[in-house]
Amino acid sequence: MQVKSAKDLTVYKRAYVRAIRIFELSRRFPAEERFALTNQVRRSSRSICLNLCEACASAAVAFANSAWQADRSGNRVFWDFIEEERNPVLRQYGPGFLAGPVDVVVGGGLHTLDDHFFCPITDGPFAGEDCRDVLEQAIGS
Protein backbone atom coordinates (compact mmCIF):
# COMPACT_ATOMS: atom_id res chain seq x y z
CA MET A 1 0.00 0.00 0.00
CA GLN A 2 1.36 3.41 -0.98
CA VAL A 3 1.24 6.03 1.78
CA LYS A 4 0.24 9.41 0.36
CA SER A 5 -0.28 11.18 3.68
CA ALA A 6 -0.20 10.54 7.40
CA LYS A 7 -3.92 9.77 7.28
CA ASP A 8 -3.10 6.57 5.36
CA LEU A 9 -1.08 5.18 8.26
CA THR A 10 -2.72 2.61 10.56
CA VAL A 11 -1.25 4.33 13.61
CA TYR A 12 -2.84 7.63 12.53
CA LYS A 13 -6.25 6.01 12.05
CA ARG A 14 -6.06 4.38 15.47
CA ALA A 15 -4.86 7.58 17.14
CA TYR A 16 -7.68 9.54 15.48
CA VAL A 17 -10.33 7.10 16.74
CA ARG A 18 -8.81 7.27 20.23
CA ALA A 19 -8.70 11.08 20.13
CA ILE A 20 -12.41 11.23 19.26
CA ARG A 21 -13.18 8.75 22.04
CA ILE A 22 -11.11 10.77 24.55
CA PHE A 23 -13.00 13.92 23.52
CA GLU A 24 -16.33 12.18 24.12
CA LEU A 25 -15.20 10.83 27.50
CA SER A 26 -13.78 14.19 28.57
CA ARG A 27 -17.22 15.76 28.20
CA ARG A 28 -18.15 13.89 31.38
CA PHE A 29 -15.33 15.42 33.43
CA PRO A 30 -16.42 17.63 36.34
CA ALA A 31 -17.00 21.29 35.55
CA GLU A 32 -14.16 22.40 37.83
CA GLU A 33 -11.72 20.45 35.63
CA ARG A 34 -13.02 21.98 32.40
CA PHE A 35 -10.09 24.35 31.86
CA ALA A 36 -7.34 22.30 33.46
CA LEU A 37 -7.45 18.55 33.10
CA THR A 38 -10.01 18.45 30.28
CA ASN A 39 -8.06 20.83 28.09
CA GLN A 40 -4.76 19.07 28.73
CA VAL A 41 -6.17 15.60 27.99
CA ARG A 42 -7.82 16.77 24.76
CA ARG A 43 -4.70 18.56 23.50
CA SER A 44 -2.44 15.60 24.25
CA SER A 45 -4.76 13.17 22.44
CA ARG A 46 -4.77 15.39 19.32
CA SER A 47 -1.00 15.85 19.40
CA ILE A 48 -0.37 12.27 18.25
CA CYS A 49 -2.17 12.83 14.94
CA LEU A 50 -0.62 16.28 14.52
CA ASN A 51 2.90 14.97 15.13
CA LEU A 52 2.40 12.20 12.57
CA CYS A 53 1.20 14.74 9.98
CA GLU A 54 4.16 17.00 10.70
CA ALA A 55 6.63 14.13 10.35
CA CYS A 56 5.16 13.00 7.03
CA ALA A 57 5.15 16.57 5.70
CA SER A 58 8.78 17.12 6.75
CA ALA A 59 9.84 13.88 5.06
CA ALA A 60 7.96 14.77 1.88
CA VAL A 61 9.48 18.25 1.73
CA ALA A 62 12.98 16.89 2.34
CA PHE A 63 12.53 14.28 -0.39
CA ALA A 64 11.16 16.83 -2.89
CA ASN A 65 13.96 19.27 -2.10
CA SER A 66 16.71 16.67 -2.51
CA ALA A 67 15.18 15.43 -5.78
CA TRP A 68 14.90 19.01 -7.05
CA GLN A 69 18.51 19.85 -6.15
CA ALA A 70 19.77 16.60 -7.68
CA ASP A 71 18.21 17.52 -11.03
CA ARG A 72 20.22 20.67 -11.73
CA SER A 73 19.96 20.24 -15.48
CA GLY A 74 16.15 20.08 -15.31
CA ASN A 75 16.09 23.23 -13.18
CA ARG A 76 18.84 25.03 -15.09
CA VAL A 77 16.88 28.29 -15.52
CA PHE A 78 16.51 28.67 -11.77
CA TRP A 79 20.13 27.78 -10.99
CA ASP A 80 21.34 30.24 -13.65
CA PHE A 81 19.20 32.93 -12.07
CA ILE A 82 20.66 32.17 -8.64
CA GLU A 83 24.22 32.40 -9.95
CA GLU A 84 23.58 35.58 -11.95
CA GLU A 85 21.52 37.44 -9.36
CA ARG A 86 22.69 36.23 -5.95
CA ASN A 87 26.42 36.47 -6.42
CA PRO A 88 26.50 40.13 -7.56
CA VAL A 89 24.33 41.07 -4.60
CA LEU A 90 26.69 39.31 -2.24
CA ARG A 91 29.75 40.79 -3.92
CA GLN A 92 28.48 44.35 -3.45
CA TYR A 93 29.15 43.99 0.25
CA GLY A 94 32.69 42.85 -0.37
CA PRO A 95 34.87 40.60 1.71
CA GLY A 96 35.03 41.42 5.40
CA PHE A 97 31.80 43.40 5.71
CA LEU A 98 30.93 41.32 8.78
CA ALA A 99 34.44 41.58 10.21
CA GLY A 100 35.30 43.82 13.12
CA PRO A 101 33.22 44.82 16.11
CA VAL A 102 29.43 44.77 15.76
CA ASP A 103 27.05 46.73 17.99
CA VAL A 104 23.95 44.81 19.15
CA VAL A 105 21.10 45.66 21.49
CA VAL A 106 20.57 43.05 24.22
CA GLY A 107 18.15 43.57 27.09
CA GLY A 108 17.75 47.24 26.26
CA GLY A 109 21.50 47.93 26.40
CA LEU A 110 24.02 48.40 23.61
CA HIS A 111 26.81 45.82 23.56
CA THR A 112 29.76 45.43 21.22
CA LEU A 113 30.71 41.99 19.94
CA ASP A 114 34.26 41.59 18.74
CA ASP A 115 35.13 39.84 15.48
CA HIS A 116 36.08 36.64 17.35
CA PHE A 117 32.43 36.05 18.28
CA PHE A 118 31.15 32.80 16.75
CA CYS A 119 28.00 33.28 14.64
CA PRO A 120 26.79 29.73 13.83
CA ILE A 121 24.24 28.76 11.22
CA THR A 122 21.62 26.60 12.92
CA ASP A 123 20.04 24.72 10.03
CA GLY A 124 20.61 23.52 6.48
CA PRO A 125 23.68 22.28 4.66
CA PHE A 126 25.97 24.74 6.48
CA ALA A 127 24.65 24.03 9.98
CA GLY A 128 27.32 24.59 12.63
CA GLU A 129 29.54 26.75 10.43
CA ASP A 130 30.20 30.41 11.10
CA CYS A 131 27.92 32.55 8.91
CA ARG A 132 30.79 34.93 8.12
CA ASP A 133 32.87 32.06 6.68
CA VAL A 134 29.99 30.85 4.51
CA LEU A 135 29.31 34.39 3.28
CA GLU A 136 33.00 34.91 2.54
CA GLN A 137 33.00 31.74 0.42
CA ALA A 138 29.87 32.88 -1.45
CA ILE A 139 31.33 36.30 -2.17
CA GLY A 140 34.65 34.86 -3.29
CA SER A 141 33.07 32.39 -5.73
Buried (B, 14 or more C-beta within 10 A) or exposed (E): EEEEEBEEBEEBEEBBEEBEEBBEEBEEBEEEEEEEEBEEBBEEBBEBBEEBBEEBEEEEEEEEEEEEEEEEEEBEEEEEEEEEEEBEEBEEEEEEEBEEEEEEEEEEEEEEBEEEEEBEBEEEEBEEBBBBEBBBEBBEE
